[in-house]
Amino acid sequence: MFRRLTVAGQATASLVFGYHTAAVLASWSVSKSEAGVWSLDAIARELDPVKCRPGDRDFYLVIPRKGGYLLFPVRAMVHDGTAIAATLGPLEH
């Protein structure tokens, strides 16, 4: 479909663990490399490090959009309390 793709936004996106908000993102960028790897670069407005559990099956990036949302599983993540860099799984919704 796409060899490379980058989607960015100022609309609030979230990292969620189960039903809990782990982080609220003030700005974000999701990219797909030519190798097919999805990644996230973001600035968090709020972040709960205890709930940021990459690799757990219930840890997702949720990006609202008109008519629904985009949903990516978070496979790995590093953060400094504000800046976030993550490796994402394939788009699920």
C-alpha positions in Angstrom: 0.0 0.0 0.0 2.4 2.7 1.2 6.2 2.3 1.1 6.6 5.2 3.6 4.1 7.2 5.5 4.1 9.9 8.1 1.0 11.2 10.0 1.3 14.1 12.5 -1.1 16.0 14.5 -1.8 18.5 17.2 -5.1 16.8 18.2 -4.8 15.0 21.5 -3.8 11.4 21.2 -3.3 9.0 24.1 -1.3 6.0 25.2 -3.7 3.7 27.1 -3.0 0.6 29.2 -6.3 -1.4 29.4 -8.9 1.2 30.4 -6.3 3.6 32.0 -4.7 6.6 30.3 -1.0 6.2 30.6 -0.1 9.4 28.7 -1.9 12.3 26.9 0.1 13.5 23.9 0.2 17.2 23.1 1.9 16.7 19.7 2.8 13.5 17.9 4.1 12.0 14.6 3.6 8.4 13.5 5.8 7.1 10.7 6.1 3.9 8.7 9.6 3.2 7.3 10.3 1.5 4.0 11.1 -1.6 6.0 7.5 -1.5 7.3 8.3 -0.5 10.9 5.9 1.9 12.5 7.3 4.5 15.0 6.0 7.3 17.3 7.7 10.5 18.3 5.6 12.6 20.7 5.5 15.2 23.4 3.4 14.3 26.4 1.3 16.8 28.2 0.7 14.2 31.0 2.5 10.9 31.6 2.1 8.2 34.3 5.3 6.1 34.1 3.7 3.3 36.1 1.1 2.8 33.4 3.5 3.0 30.5 4.0 -0.7 29.8 5.2 -1.3 26.3 5.0 -4.8 25.1 1.9 -5.7 27.2 -0.9 -6.8 25.0 -3.2 -4.0 26.3 -0.9 -1.0 25.7 -2.0 1.1 22.7 -1.6 4.4 21.0 -5.1 5.8 20.3 -5.4 8.6 17.8 -8.9 10.0 17.4 -10.1 10.9 13.9 -13.4 11.9 12.3 -15.6 8.9 12.4 -13.5 6.8 14.8 -9.9 6.3 15.8 -6.5 4.8 14.8 -5.2 2.1 17.1 -1.6 0.9 17.2 -0.1 -1.6 19.8 3.0 -0.2 21.5 5.9 -2.7 21.3 8.8 -0.7 22.9 9.1 2.8 24.3 11.5 5.2 25.9 10.7 8.6 27.5 12.2 11.3 29.6 8.9 12.3 31.3 8.0 14.5 28.3 9.5 13.3 25.0 8.5 9.9 23.9 9.9 7.6 21.2 8.2 4.3 20.6 8.1 1.3 18.2 4.6 0.4 17.2 3.0 -2.8 15.9 0.8 -2.7 12.8 -2.3 -0.6 12.6 -5.2 -2.5 14.2 -8.1 -0.2 13.7 
